[in-house]
Amino acid sequence: MFKLYHLVKEYGSGICSDEEAISDFTTVTKNFMETAVALYHAVRNMAYKGQHQELFLKLDFNKYFSRYT
């Protein structure tokens, strides 16, 4: 979240047109997805063991992360 904030602050409206900004944005997006999927897997494993099942259901309520398993 903070990385995205800093990108927008640094590039402003140029974030959509500057090639370096687009590259940085792509990197931030990729890192965020990797972290989110890792969190999903950790919570899923805990839910399979009987822990934090509600959190797992709330985290993937629309089955979005299930596509990345």
N, C-alpha and C positions, 0 to 999 in steps of 0.2 A: 504494500500500500504506500509506504513512504517512498519507495523507489519511483513509483508512478507519479507521486506528488512532485518529486524533485525533477523528473523529466518534464512535466508540464510547466513547472516553474522556470526551468532552464530554457526550454524551447518555445514556450507560449503557443501561439497559434501555428507556428512553424513545425510543430510536432507531426503534422499531417503531410508536410511537403519536403522537409529536410531528410535526405537519405540517411544521415548519421542518426537522426532522431528516430526514424522508422526502424533502423537496425537496433537501437537501444530499446525501443518499445517492444520489439519482437523478443529480445532477450529477456526483458522483465516479464513478459507474458509467458514465455516458456518456463522460466524459473518459478513463477507463481503456480502454473499448472503442475509442475513436478512436485512442488511442496504440497499442494492441495491433494494430489493423488496419493502421496506418501501418507498424509494425515488420514485420508479415507481408508487406506489399507490398515493402518495401525488401529483405528477405531473399529473397523470391521473385524479384525482379529480379536480384539477385546470383546466385541459383541458375541462372537462365536464361542468365547469362553464364559459367557454369561454376564459380562460386565458392560456397563454403559450401552445397553441395547437401545434405550430411548435416544441417546445421542446419535447412534448410528442411523436410526430411522429418520431423525431430523436432518442429519447431514446429507443424506441421499434420498430425500423425500420424493424427488422426481426422477430417480434412477439415472441421473446425469453421470455420476462417477462410476456406476456399474459398467459403463461402456469402456472404461479404461482398465479393467481388471484382466 
